[in-house]
Amino acid sequence: MGLVWFLGWFYLLATASSFVEKENEAVVLGPRVNQSGGVVQLTIHHVHGPGSSLAPQPPVSFSDVLAWDDARVKTLNSRLTRNDNRFPESVLTKKDIRFPKSVSVPLNPGASIGSGNYYVKVGLGSPARYYSMIVDTGSSLSWVQCKPCVVYCHVQADPLFDPSASKTYKSLSCSSSQCSSLVDATLNNPMCETSSNVCVYTASYGDSSYSMGYLSQDLLTVAPSQNLPGFVYGCGQDSEGLFGRAAGILGMGRNKLSMLGQVSTKFGYAFSYCLPTRGGGGFLSIGKASLAGSAYKFTPMTTDPENPSLYFLRLTAITVGGRALGVAAAHYRVPTIIDSGTVITRLPMSVYTPFQQAFVKIMSRKYARAPGFSILDTCFKGNLKDMQSVPEVRLIFQGGADLNLRPLNVLLQVDEGLTCLAFAGNNEVAIIGNHQQQTFKVAHDISTARIGFATGGCN
């Protein structure tokens, strides 16, 4: 196995020069956007939605979805509790670039990309070819699998991107500012192939999934009239792990190399989205103007200096059936993030236990308890569509912003006749998952450090 890896990476680095642009053109960090409307808008799809190009083949079980979700949460727990182990700088020397398996995988932004996530279609290159990309607010660097894919590429729904077929493709040098910025964007030190002066990125994830390849620039197309020249991304030559059938990841973290960071100078440092259920469609809108027209309730967006790319907020209370939990305010004061890639909301055990007890007290009056399912310990007999007496759950954030959750946000039907509470206990970390965000408009206004929620669905 070691010989295979050696030969694969030897060929990868030897062929890097074929992608290097010979001309000494100026490198621009942020793309320019040919659009006067002030917003970049994309349709966002559920992986299991109607007509999804990323529907797993064969279909995956809810057990698999929850297992992948648990892997992502373990990664985030490690980051937020300062228990992460990054690549030691001494490992990432030029002589070690050919041996990626010889070092431990660090705990970095993002985690397994399973079937519980959302994607958009974007075009890359000139002429543009369209690819299904997972939207991830928990990571920053965007990447797509590229030919010749000399080590390994997972099976994807779209054809592999061919850099040699794009008139606007260029790889970035080891001395470029973007290469230096990889440390903050990926928590991994960049590597350099000295013979061709190509910057090599590593985007690694907590479940041992990762992507490695060339840091590159090309034309990104989000609509026929919305083109982003000079978009910085990773051109993956080795992508292994639980990425489903996606072509890559579209990073939306708070970092200048994320897609959001690269368009912020044109549109403003903000975006909003509405995550659809499996039966509907949603949107991802990038730009300050995307926050207009909806009655958002805002809560302060906070920052953790150790994890500045994540979106932190403060949960202050939870009500069940209109009654607040008997929990001291101090128990809510734990690191709390909102994340597009985590499915099930996690609460610290000191909050989850009284929350679960209050919910069961009301639900068990009408619905019989059932054994737990995977990471979900609170289940009931029956199908979700038949449950008409589900207590309202309200998540309240600093400043009064809230999420008044409907039954479809509170419960999850995992099997015929089996429906479970879509929350789970965790260590001293809270994560607002995408199941609870479904059908709400969620705004991230980085320029004024606030997160907003609005009702009204995804239309």
C-alpha positions as a Markdown table, in Angstrom:
| # | Residue | x | y | z |
|---|---|---|---|---|
| 1 | Met | 0.0 | 0.0 | 0.0 |
| 2 | Gly | 2.9 | 2.4 | 0.8 |
| 3 | Leu | 4.4 | 1.8 | -2.6 |
| 4 | Val | 1.0 | 2.6 | -4.3 |
| 5 | Trp | 0.8 | 5.9 | -2.4 |
| 6 | Phe | 4.5 | 6.7 | -3.2 |
| 7 | Leu | 4.0 | 6.1 | -6.9 |
| 8 | Gly | 0.7 | 8.0 | -7.0 |
| 9 | Trp | 2.1 | 11.1 | -5.3 |
| 10 | Phe | 5.3 | 10.9 | -7.3 |
| 11 | Tyr | 3.2 | 11.0 | -10.5 |
| 12 | Leu | 1.0 | 13.7 | -9.1 |
| 13 | Leu | 3.9 | 16.0 | -8.3 |
| 14 | Ala | 5.7 | 15.1 | -11.5 |
| 15 | Thr | 2.7 | 16.1 | -13.6 |
| 16 | Ala | 2.1 | 19.3 | -11.7 |
| 17 | Ser | 4.1 | 21.4 | -14.1 |
| 18 | Ser | 1.6 | 20.5 | -16.9 |
| 19 | Phe | -1.0 | 22.7 | -15.0 |
| 20 | Val | 1.3 | 25.6 | -14.2 |
| 21 | Glu | 0.6 | 28.8 | -16.1 |
| 22 | Lys | 3.9 | 30.0 | -17.7 |
| 23 | Glu | 3.0 | 33.7 | -17.8 |
| 24 | Asn | 3.7 | 35.9 | -14.8 |
| 25 | Glu | 0.2 | 37.3 | -14.4 |
| 26 | Ala | -0.9 | 39.2 | -11.3 |
| 27 | Val | -2.9 | 37.0 | -8.9 |
| 28 | Val | -6.1 | 38.6 | -7.6 |
| 29 | Leu | -7.4 | 37.1 | -4.3 |
| 30 | Gly | -11.0 | 38.0 | -4.7 |
| 31 | Pro | -13.1 | 37.4 | -7.8 |
| 32 | Arg | -14.9 | 40.1 | -9.7 |
| 33 | Val | -18.6 | 39.5 | -10.2 |
| 34 | Asn | -20.4 | 40.5 | -13.4 |
| 35 | Gln | -23.7 | 41.4 | -11.7 |
| 36 | Ser | -25.3 | 44.7 | -10.8 |
| 37 | Gly | -28.3 | 43.4 | -8.8 |
| 38 | Gly | -26.2 | 43.1 | -5.6 |
| 39 | Val | -27.0 | 39.4 | -4.9 |
| 40 | Val | -25.6 | 36.1 | -6.0 |
| 41 | Gln | -28.5 | 33.6 | -5.8 |
| 42 | Leu | -28.4 | 29.8 | -6.2 |
| 43 | Thr | -31.0 | 27.1 | -5.8 |
| 44 | Ile | -30.2 | 24.8 | -2.9 |
| 45 | His | -31.2 | 21.2 | -3.0 |
| 46 | His | -31.6 | 18.4 | -0.4 |
| 47 | Val | -29.5 | 15.4 | -1.3 |
| 48 | His | -32.7 | 13.3 | -1.0 |
| 49 | Gly | -35.0 | 15.9 | -2.7 |
| 50 | Pro | -37.0 | 15.3 | -5.9 |
| 51 | Gly | -34.7 | 15.0 | -8.9 |
| 52 | Ser | -31.6 | 15.1 | -6.8 |
| 53 | Ser | -28.5 | 14.3 | -8.8 |
| 54 | Leu | -26.7 | 13.3 | -5.6 |
| 55 | Ala | -29.2 | 10.7 | -4.3 |
| 56 | Pro | -27.0 | 7.9 | -2.9 |
| 57 | Gln | -26.9 | 4.7 | -5.0 |
| 58 | Pro | -28.0 | 2.5 | -3.4 |
| 59 | Pro | -30.0 | 4.5 | -0.9 |
| 60 | Val | -28.5 | 4.8 | 2.5 |
| 61 | Ser | -30.3 | 4.1 | 5.8 |
| 62 | Phe | -31.0 | 6.6 | 8.5 |
| 63 | Ser | -28.6 | 4.7 | 10.7 |
| 64 | Asp | -25.8 | 5.6 | 8.2 |
| 65 | Val | -26.9 | 9.2 | 8.1 |
| 66 | Leu | -26.8 | 9.5 | 11.9 |
| 67 | Ala | -23.5 | 7.7 | 12.1 |
| 68 | Trp | -22.0 | 10.2 | 9.6 |
| 69 | Asp | -23.6 | 13.0 | 11.6 |
| 70 | Asp | -22.0 | 11.7 | 14.8 |
| 71 | Ala | -18.6 | 11.7 | 13.1 |
| 72 | Arg | -19.0 | 15.4 | 12.2 |
| 73 | Val | -20.1 | 16.3 | 15.7 |
| 74 | Lys | -17.1 | 14.5 | 17.2 |
| 75 | Thr | -14.9 | 16.7 | 15.0 |
| 76 | Leu | -16.6 | 19.9 | 16.1 |
| 77 | Asn | -16.5 | 18.8 | 19.7 |
| 78 | Ser | -12.7 | 18.4 | 19.5 |
| 79 | Arg | -12.2 | 21.8 | 17.9 |
| 80 | Leu | -14.5 | 23.6 | 20.3 |
| 81 | Thr | -13.0 | 22.0 | 23.4 |
| 82 | Arg | -9.4 | 22.7 | 22.2 |
| 83 | Asn | -8.7 | 19.0 | 21.9 |
| 84 | Asp | -7.7 | 19.1 | 18.2 |
| 85 | Asn | -4.4 | 17.7 | 16.9 |
| 86 | Arg | -3.2 | 19.5 | 13.8 |
| 87 | Phe | -0.6 | 18.4 | 11.4 |
| 88 | Pro | 2.8 | 19.2 | 13.1 |
| 89 | Glu | 4.7 | 21.7 | 11.0 |
| 90 | Ser | 7.7 | 19.4 | 10.9 |
| 91 | Val | 5.6 | 16.7 | 9.2 |
| 92 | Leu | 4.6 | 19.0 | 6.3 |
| 93 | Thr | 8.0 | 19.4 | 4.8 |
| 94 | Lys | 8.7 | 18.9 | 1.1 |
| 95 | Lys | 10.2 | 15.5 | 1.7 |
| 96 | Asp | 7.0 | 14.2 | 3.3 |
| 97 | Ile | 4.6 | 15.3 | 0.6 |
| 98 | Arg | 4.7 | 11.9 | -1.0 |
| 99 | Phe | 3.6 | 10.1 | 2.2 |
| 100 | Pro | 0.2 | 11.5 | 3.2 |
| 101 | Lys | -0.7 | 8.2 | 4.9 |
| 102 | Ser | 2.3 | 8.4 | 7.3 |
| 103 | Val | 0.8 | 11.2 | 9.4 |
| 104 | Ser | -2.4 | 11.3 | 11.5 |
| 105 | Val | -5.4 | 13.1 | 10.1 |
| 106 | Pro | -5.9 | 16.4 | 12.0 |
| 107 | Leu | -9.2 | 17.6 | 13.3 |
| 108 | Asn | -10.0 | 20.4 | 10.9 |
| 109 | Pro | -13.1 | 22.4 | 9.6 |
| 110 | Gly | -15.9 | 20.2 | 8.3 |
| 111 | Ala | -16.5 | 16.4 | 8.6 |
| 112 | Ser | -18.1 | 13.6 | 6.8 |
| 113 | Ile | -20.3 | 14.7 | 3.9 |
| 114 | Gly | -23.2 | 12.2 | 4.1 |
| 115 | Ser | -26.7 | 12.2 | 2.7 |
| 116 | Gly | -28.1 | 14.6 | 5.3 |
| 117 | Asn | -26.6 | 17.7 | 3.5 |
| 118 | Tyr | -27.4 | 20.3 | 0.9 |
| 119 | Tyr | -25.9 | 21.2 | -2.4 |
| 120 | Val | -25.9 | 23.7 | -5.2 |
| 121 | Lys | -24.9 | 23.5 | -8.8 |
| 122 | Val | -22.1 | 25.9 | -10.0 |
| 123 | Gly | -20.1 | 26.2 | -13.2 |
| 124 | Leu | -16.4 | 26.1 | -13.3 |
| 125 | Gly | -13.9 | 26.9 | -16.1 |
| 126 | Ser | -14.2 | 28.4 | -19.6 |
| 127 | Pro | -16.4 | 27.1 | -21.1 |
| 128 | Ala | -18.3 | 26.4 | -17.9 |
| 129 | Arg | -19.1 | 22.9 | -16.9 |
| 130 | Tyr | -21.6 | 22.5 | -14.0 |
| 131 | Tyr | -20.9 | 20.5 | -10.8 |
| 132 | Ser | -22.9 | 19.6 | -7.7 |
| 133 | Met | -21.2 | 21.0 | -4.7 |
| 134 | Ile | -22.0 | 20.5 | -1.0 |
| 135 | Val | -22.6 | 23.8 | 0.8 |
| 136 | Asp | -20.7 | 23.8 | 4.1 |
| 137 | Thr | -20.7 | 26.7 | 6.6 |
| 138 | Gly | -18.3 | 24.7 | 8.8 |
| 139 | Ser | -15.3 | 24.9 | 6.3 |
| 140 | Ser | -13.7 | 27.5 | 4.2 |
| 141 | Leu | -11.7 | 26.2 | 1.3 |
| 142 | Ser | -13.8 | 25.1 | -1.7 |
| 143 | Trp | -12.5 | 22.2 | -3.8 |
| 144 | Val | -13.6 | 20.0 | -6.7 |
| 145 | Gln | -12.2 | 16.7 | -8.0 |
| 146 | Cys | -10.0 | 17.2 | -11.1 |
| 147 | Lys | -8.5 | 15.1 | -13.8 |
| 148 | Pro | -6.1 | 13.3 | -14.0 |
| 149 | Cys | -7.0 | 12.4 | -10.5 |
| 150 | Val | -3.8 | 10.5 | -10.2 |
| 151 | Val | -4.2 | 9.0 | -6.7 |
| 152 | Tyr | -7.9 | 8.5 | -6.1 |
| 153 | Cys | -11.3 | 10.2 | -6.7 |
| 154 | His | -14.6 | 9.0 | -5.2 |
| 155 | Val | -17.4 | 8.3 | -7.6 |
| 156 | Gln | -19.3 | 11.5 | -8.4 |
| 157 | Ala | -22.5 | 12.2 | -10.2 |
| 158 | Asp | -20.9 | 14.7 | -12.6 |
| 159 | Pro | -17.9 | 14.2 | -15.0 |
| 160 | Leu | -14.6 | 15.1 | -13.4 |
| 161 | Phe | -13.4 | 18.7 | -14.0 |
| 162 | Asp | -10.6 | 18.8 | -16.6 |
| 163 | Pro | -8.3 | 21.8 | -16.0 |
| 164 | Ser | -6.6 | 21.4 | -19.4 |
| 165 | Ala | -10.0 | 22.1 | -21.1 |
| 166 | Ser | -10.5 | 25.4 | -19.4 |
| 167 | Lys | -9.0 | 28.6 | -21.0 |
| 168 | Thr | -9.0 | 30.4 | -17.7 |
| 169 | Tyr | -7.5 | 27.8 | -15.4 |
| 170 | Lys | -4.2 | 28.6 | -13.6 |
| 171 | Ser | -2.5 | 26.9 | -10.6 |
| 172 | Leu | -1.1 | 29.1 | -7.9 |
| 173 | Ser | 2.5 | 29.3 | -6.9 |
| 174 | Cys | 4.0 | 28.4 | -3.5 |
| 175 | Ser | 4.9 | 32.0 | -2.9 |
| 176 | Ser | 1.4 | 33.3 | -3.6 |
| 177 | Ser | -0.6 | 35.0 | -0.8 |
| 178 | Gln | -3.4 | 32.5 | -1.3 |
| 179 | Cys | -1.0 | 29.6 | -0.6 |
| 180 | Ser | 0.0 | 31.3 | 2.7 |
| 181 | Ser | -3.6 | 31.8 | 3.5 |
| 182 | Leu | -4.3 | 28.0 | 3.5 |
| 183 | Val | -3.2 | 27.7 | 7.1 |
| 184 | Asp | -6.1 | 29.8 | 8.3 |
| 185 | Ala | -8.6 | 28.3 | 5.8 |
| 186 | Thr | -7.8 | 24.6 | 6.4 |
| 187 | Leu | -5.8 | 24.5 | 9.6 |
| 188 | Asn | -3.2 | 22.7 | 7.6 |
| 189 | Asn | 0.1 | 24.0 | 6.4 |
| 190 | Pro | 0.4 | 24.3 | 2.6 |
| 191 | Met | 2.9 | 22.1 | 0.8 |
| 192 | Cys | 5.0 | 23.0 | -2.2 |
| 193 | Glu | 6.1 | 21.0 | -5.2 |
| 194 | Thr | 9.4 | 22.8 | -5.9 |
| 195 | Ser | 10.1 | 21.5 | -9.4 |
| 196 | Ser | 6.9 | 23.2 | -10.7 |
| 197 | Asn | 6.4 | 25.8 | -7.9 |
| 198 | Val | 2.8 | 24.6 | -7.4 |
| 199 | Cys | 1.0 | 25.1 | -4.0 |
| 200 | Val | -0.5 | 21.9 | -2.7 |
| 201 | Tyr | -3.4 | 22.1 | -0.3 |
| 202 | Thr | -4.8 | 19.6 | 2.2 |
| 203 | Ala | -8.4 | 19.8 | 3.4 |
| 204 | Ser | -8.8 | 17.1 | 6.0 |
| 205 | Tyr | -11.9 | 16.1 | 8.1 |
| 206 | Gly | -12.5 | 14.5 | 11.4 |
| 207 | Asp | -13.7 | 11.1 | 10.1 |
| 208 | Ser | -10.4 | 10.7 | 8.1 |
| 209 | Ser | -12.0 | 12.0 | 4.9 |
| 210 | Tyr | -9.7 | 14.4 | 3.0 |
| 211 | Ser | -8.9 | 16.1 | -0.3 |
| 212 | Met | -5.4 | 17.0 | -1.5 |
| 213 | Gly | -4.4 | 18.7 | -4.7 |
| 214 | Tyr | -3.4 | 21.9 | -6.4 |
| 215 | Leu | -4.5 | 25.4 | -5.2 |
| 216 | Ser | -5.9 | 26.9 | -8.3 |
| 217 | Gln | -7.9 | 29.8 | -9.8 |
| 218 | Asp | -10.6 | 29.7 | -12.5 |
| 219 | Leu | -13.8 | 31.3 | -13.6 |
| 220 | Leu | -16.8 | 30.4 | -11.4 |
| 221 | Thr | -20.3 | 30.7 | -12.9 |
| 222 | Val | -23.3 | 30.8 | -10.7 |
| 223 | Ala | -25.8 | 31.9 | -13.4 |
| 224 | Pro | -25.5 | 32.9 | -17.1 |
| 225 | Ser | -25.0 | 36.5 | -16.1 |
| 226 | Gln | -23.1 | 36.0 | -12.8 |
| 227 | Asn | -19.4 | 35.1 | -13.4 |
| 228 | Leu | -16.7 | 35.2 | -10.8 |
| 229 | Pro | -13.2 | 35.4 | -12.4 |
| 230 | Gly | -10.2 | 34.4 | -10.4 |
| 231 | Phe | -12.1 | 32.2 | -8.0 |
| 232 | Val | -9.6 | 30.4 | -5.7 |
| 233 | Tyr | -10.3 | 26.7 | -5.0 |
| 234 | Gly | -8.6 | 23.4 | -4.7 |
| 235 | Cys | -8.2 | 21.1 | -7.7 |
| 236 | Gly | -8.4 | 17.8 | -6.0 |
| 237 | Gln | -6.1 | 14.9 | -7.1 |
| 238 | Asp | -6.8 | 12.7 | -4.1 |
| 239 | Ser | -10.2 | 12.8 | -2.4 |
| 240 | Glu | -11.2 | 10.0 | -0.1 |
| 241 | Gly | -13.9 | 9.6 | 2.5 |
| 242 | Leu | -17.7 | 10.1 | 3.0 |
| 243 | Phe | -18.4 | 12.8 | 0.3 |
| 244 | Gly | -21.3 | 11.0 | -1.2 |
| 245 | Arg | -21.5 | 11.6 | -5.0 |
| 246 | Ala | -20.7 | 15.3 | -4.8 |
| 247 | Ala | -18.0 | 16.8 | -7.0 |
| 248 | Gly | -16.6 | 18.8 | -4.1 |
| 249 | Ile | -17.4 | 21.3 | -1.3 |
| 250 | Leu | -18.3 | 24.9 | -1.5 |
| 251 | Gly | -16.9 | 26.4 | 1.7 |
| 252 | Met | -18.9 | 29.2 | 3.3 |
| 253 | Gly | -16.9 | 29.8 | 6.5 |
| 254 | Arg | -15.7 | 33.2 | 7.8 |
| 255 | Asn | -12.4 | 33.2 | 5.9 |
| 256 | Lys | -11.1 | 35.2 | 2.9 |
| 257 | Leu | -10.6 | 32.1 | 0.9 |
| 258 | Ser | -14.2 | 30.9 | 1.3 |
| 259 | Met | -16.6 | 31.6 | -1.5 |
| 260 | Leu | -18.3 | 34.1 | 0.7 |
| 261 | Gly | -15.0 | 35.9 | 1.5 |
| 262 | Gln | -14.1 | 36.1 | -2.1 |
| 263 | Val | -17.3 | 37.9 | -3.2 |
| 264 | Ser | -17.7 | 40.0 | -0.1 |
| 265 | Thr | -16.0 | 43.1 | -1.5 |
| 266 | Lys | -18.5 | 43.3 | -4.3 |
| 267 | Phe | -21.8 | 42.3 | -2.5 |
| 268 | Gly | -21.1 | 42.8 | 1.2 |
| 269 | Tyr | -20.1 | 40.3 | 3.8 |
| 270 | Ala | -23.4 | 38.5 | 4.3 |
| 271 | Phe | -25.5 | 35.6 | 3.0 |
| 272 | Ser | -28.8 | 33.9 | 3.7 |
| 273 | Tyr | -30.3 | 30.6 | 3.0 |
| 274 | Cys | -33.4 | 28.5 | 3.4 |
| 275 | Leu | -32.8 | 24.8 | 3.7 |
| 276 | Pro | -35.6 | 22.8 | 2.2 |
| 277 | Thr | -37.2 | 19.5 | 3.4 |
| 278 | Arg | -36.8 | 16.5 | 1.1 |
| 279 | Gly | -39.9 | 17.5 | -0.8 |
| 280 | Gly | -39.1 | 21.1 | -1.6 |
| 281 | Gly | -36.5 | 23.5 | -2.9 |
| 282 | Gly | -34.5 | 26.2 | -1.2 |
| 283 | Phe | -32.1 | 29.0 | -1.9 |
| 284 | Leu | -28.6 | 30.3 | -1.1 |
| 285 | Ser | -28.3 | 34.1 | -1.5 |
| 286 | Ile | -24.9 | 35.8 | -1.1 |
| 287 | Gly | -24.7 | 39.5 | -0.5 |
| 288 | Lys | -25.9 | 42.2 | 1.9 |
| 289 | Ala | -29.0 | 42.7 | -0.2 |
| 290 | Ser | -30.1 | 39.1 | 0.5 |
| 291 | Leu | -31.2 | 40.1 | 4.0 |
| 292 | Ala | -33.8 | 42.6 | 2.7 |
| 293 | Gly | -37.5 | 41.8 | 2.4 |
| 294 | Ser | -37.8 | 39.4 | 5.3 |
| 295 | Ala | -38.7 | 40.1 | 8.9 |
| 296 | Tyr | -35.6 | 38.7 | 10.5 |
| 297 | Lys | -35.1 | 38.6 | 14.3 |
| 298 | Phe | -31.4 | 39.0 | 14.9 |
| 299 | Thr | -29.0 | 37.7 | 17.6 |
| 300 | Pro | -25.4 | 38.7 | 18.0 |
| 301 | Met | -22.8 | 36.6 | 16.1 |
| 302 | Thr | -19.9 | 35.9 | 18.4 |
| 303 | Thr | -16.3 | 34.9 | 17.6 |
| 304 | Asp | -14.0 | 32.3 | 19.1 |
| 305 | Pro | -10.4 | 33.4 | 18.4 |
| 306 | Glu | -9.4 | 29.8 | 18.2 |
| 307 | Asn | -12.1 | 29.0 | 15.6 |
| 308 | Pro | -12.8 | 32.3 | 13.8 |
| 309 | Ser | -14.3 | 30.7 | 10.7 |
| 310 | Leu | -17.3 | 29.2 | 12.5 |
| 311 | Tyr | -20.6 | 30.9 | 13.2 |
| 312 | Phe | -21.1 | 31.2 | 17.0 |
| 313 | Leu | -24.2 | 32.5 | 18.8 |
| 314 | Arg | -25.7 | 32.3 | 22.3 |
| 315 | Leu | -28.6 | 30.1 | 23.2 |
| 316 | Thr | -30.3 | 31.5 | 26.3 |
| 317 | Ala | -33.4 | 29.4 | 26.9 |
| 318 | Ile | -35.6 | 26.6 | 25.6 |
| 319 | Thr | -39.4 | 26.2 | 26.1 |
| 320 | Val | -41.5 | 23.1 | 25.6 |
| 321 | Gly | -45.2 | 23.5 | 25.3 |
| 322 | Gly | -44.8 | 27.1 | 26.2 |
| 323 | Arg | -43.0 | 26.5 | 29.5 |
| 324 | Ala | -39.3 | 27.2 | 30.1 |
| 325 | Leu | -37.0 | 24.5 | 31.3 |
| 326 | Gly | -35.9 | 24.7 | 34.9 |
| 327 | Val | -32.3 | 25.2 | 33.9 |
| 328 | Ala | -29.9 | 27.8 | 35.3 |
| 329 | Ala | -28.7 | 30.3 | 32.8 |
| 330 | Ala | -25.1 | 29.2 | 33.4 |
| 331 | His | -25.9 | 25.8 | 31.7 |
| 332 | Tyr | -26.6 | 27.5 | 28.4 |
| 333 | Arg | -23.2 | 29.3 | 28.4 |
| 334 | Val | -21.3 | 26.8 | 26.4 |
| 335 | Pro | -19.7 | 27.2 | 22.9 |
| 336 | Thr | -22.7 | 27.2 | 20.5 |
| 337 | Ile | -22.5 | 27.2 | 16.7 |
| 338 | Ile | -25.1 | 27.1 | 13.9 |
| 339 | Asp | -24.0 | 24.6 | 11.2 |
| 340 | Ser | -25.3 | 23.7 | 7.8 |
| 341 | Gly | -23.6 | 20.3 | 7.8 |
| 342 | Thr | -24.8 | 18.8 | 11.1 |
| 343 | Val | -28.2 | 17.2 | 10.9 |
| 344 | Ile | -29.3 | 16.8 | 14.5 |
| 345 | Thr | -29.1 | 19.6 | 17.0 |
| 346 | Arg | -26.9 | 18.8 | 20.0 |
| 347 | Leu | -27.4 | 20.2 | 23.4 |
| 348 | Pro | -25.1 | 19.9 | 26.5 |
| 349 | Met | -26.3 | 17.2 | 28.8 |
| 350 | Ser | -27.2 | 19.6 | 31.5 |
| 351 | Val | -29.8 | 21.1 | 29.1 |
| 352 | Tyr | -30.7 | 18.1 | 27.1 |
| 353 | Thr | -31.8 | 15.9 | 30.0 |
| 354 | Pro | -34.4 | 18.4 | 31.4 |
| 355 | Phe | -35.5 | 19.2 | 27.8 |
| 356 | Gln | -36.0 | 15.5 | 26.9 |
| 357 | Gln | -37.9 | 14.9 | 30.2 |
| 358 | Ala | -40.2 | 17.8 | 29.5 |
| 359 | Phe | -40.9 | 16.7 | 26.0 |
| 360 | Val | -41.5 | 13.0 | 27.0 |
| 361 | Lys | -43.9 | 14.1 | 29.7 |
| 362 | Ile | -46.2 | 15.8 | 27.2 |
| 363 | Met | -45.7 | 13.4 | 24.2 |
| 364 | Ser | -46.2 | 10.2 | 26.3 |
| 365 | Arg | -49.8 | 11.2 | 27.2 |
| 366 | Lys | -50.8 | 10.3 | 23.6 |
| 367 | Tyr | -48.0 | 8.3 | 22.0 |
| 368 | Ala | -46.3 | 5.2 | 23.3 |
| 369 | Arg | -42.6 | 5.1 | 23.8 |
| 370 | Ala | -40.4 | 3.0 | 21.6 |
| 371 | Pro | -36.7 | 1.9 | 21.9 |
| 372 | Gly | -34.1 | 4.4 | 20.8 |
| 373 | Phe | -32.6 | 4.5 | 17.3 |
| 374 | Ser | -28.9 | 5.0 | 16.8 |
| 375 | Ile | -27.9 | 8.3 | 18.5 |
| 376 | Leu | -31.6 | 9.2 | 19.1 |
| 377 | Asp | -32.6 | 8.0 | 22.5 |
| 378 | Thr | -36.2 | 9.4 | 22.6 |
| 379 | Cys | -38.6 | 7.6 | 20.2 |
| 380 | Phe | -42.3 | 7.0 | 19.9 |
| 381 | Lys | -44.5 | 4.6 | 18.0 |
| 382 | Gly | -46.2 | 6.1 | 15.0 |
| 383 | Asn | -45.6 | 8.0 | 11.8 |
| 384 | Leu | -44.8 | 11.7 | 11.9 |
| 385 | Lys | -47.7 | 12.7 | 9.6 |
| 386 | Asp | -50.2 | 11.2 | 12.1 |
| 387 | Met | -48.8 | 13.0 | 15.1 |
| 388 | Gln | -51.0 | 16.0 | 15.7 |
| 389 | Ser | -50.3 | 16.7 | 19.4 |
| 390 | Val | -46.6 | 17.5 | 19.3 |
| 391 | Pro | -45.6 | 20.2 | 21.9 |
| 392 | Glu | -44.1 | 23.3 | 20.4 |
| 393 | Val | -40.4 | 23.7 | 21.0 |
| 394 | Arg | -38.9 | 27.2 | 21.0 |
| 395 | Leu | -35.1 | 27.9 | 20.9 |
| 396 | Ile | -34.4 | 31.4 | 22.3 |
| 397 | Phe | -31.2 | 33.3 | 21.6 |
| 398 | Gln | -29.5 | 36.3 | 23.0 |
| 399 | Gly | -31.5 | 39.5 | 22.1 |
| 400 | Gly | -34.8 | 37.7 | 21.7 |
| 401 | Ala | -34.3 | 36.0 | 18.3 |
| 402 | Asp | -35.9 | 32.6 | 18.3 |
| 403 | Leu | -36.8 | 29.5 | 16.3 |
| 404 | Asn | -40.4 | 28.3 | 16.9 |
| 405 | Leu | -40.0 | 24.8 | 15.7 |
| 406 | Arg | -42.8 | 22.9 | 14.0 |
| 407 | Pro | -43.3 | 19.1 | 14.4 |
| 408 | Leu | -41.2 | 18.5 | 11.3 |
| 409 | Asn | -38.3 | 20.4 | 12.9 |
| 410 | Val | -38.7 | 18.6 | 16.3 |
| 411 | Leu | -39.2 | 15.0 | 15.2 |
| 412 | Leu | -37.7 | 12.7 | 12.6 |
| 413 | Gln | -39.4 | 9.6 | 11.2 |
| 414 | Val | -36.6 | 7.1 | 11.0 |
| 415 | Asp | -38.6 | 4.0 | 10.0 |
| 416 | Glu | -42.2 | 3.0 | 9.3 |
| 417 | Gly | -44.0 | 3.4 | 12.6 |
| 418 | Leu | -41.0 | 4.9 | 14.4 |
| 419 | Thr | -40.5 | 8.6 | 15.0 |
| 420 | Cys | -37.8 | 10.1 | 17.2 |
| 421 | Leu | -36.9 | 13.4 | 18.9 |
| 422 | Ala | -34.4 | 15.1 | 16.5 |
| 423 | Phe | -32.1 | 16.3 | 19.3 |
| 424 | Ala | -29.3 | 14.6 | 21.1 |
| 425 | Gly | -27.1 | 15.1 | 24.1 |
| 426 | Asn | -23.5 | 16.2 | 23.8 |
| 427 | Asn | -20.5 | 17.2 | 25.8 |
| 428 | Glu | -20.2 | 20.9 | 26.8 |
| 429 | Val | -20.9 | 22.1 | 23.2 |
| 430 | Ala | -24.2 | 23.0 | 21.5 |
| 431 | Ile | -24.8 | 22.8 | 17.7 |
| 432 | Ile | -27.9 | 24.0 | 15.9 |
| 433 | Gly | -28.3 | 21.4 | 13.2 |
| 434 | Asn | -29.9 | 21.7 | 9.7 |
| 435 | His | -33.0 | 19.7 | 10.6 |
| 436 | Gln | -34.1 | 22.4 | 13.0 |
| 437 | Gln | -33.2 | 25.1 | 10.4 |
| 438 | Gln | -35.4 | 23.6 | 7.6 |
| 439 | Thr | -37.9 | 26.0 | 6.0 |
| 440 | Phe | -36.6 | 29.0 | 8.1 |
| 441 | Lys | -34.7 | 31.8 | 6.4 |
| 442 | Val | -31.4 | 32.0 | 8.1 |
| 443 | Ala | -29.2 | 35.2 | 7.7 |
| 444 | His | -25.5 | 35.4 | 8.4 |
| 445 | Asp | -24.5 | 39.1 | 8.5 |
| 446 | Ile | -20.8 | 39.0 | 9.1 |
| 447 | Ser | -20.3 | 42.7 | 8.4 |
| 448 | Thr | -22.4 | 43.6 | 11.5 |
| 449 | Ala | -21.8 | 40.4 | 13.4 |
| 450 | Arg | -25.4 | 39.1 | 13.7 |
| 451 | Ile | -27.4 | 36.0 | 12.8 |
| 452 | Gly | -31.1 | 36.2 | 11.9 |
| 453 | Phe | -34.1 | 34.0 | 11.6 |
| 454 | Ala | -37.3 | 34.5 | 9.7 |
| 455 | Thr | -40.4 | 32.4 | 9.1 |
| 456 | Gly | -42.3 | 32.0 | 5.9 |
| 457 | Gly | -40.7 | 29.0 | 4.2 |
| 458 | Cys | -38.3 | 28.8 | 1.3 |
| 459 | Asn | -40.5 | 30.4 | -1.4 |
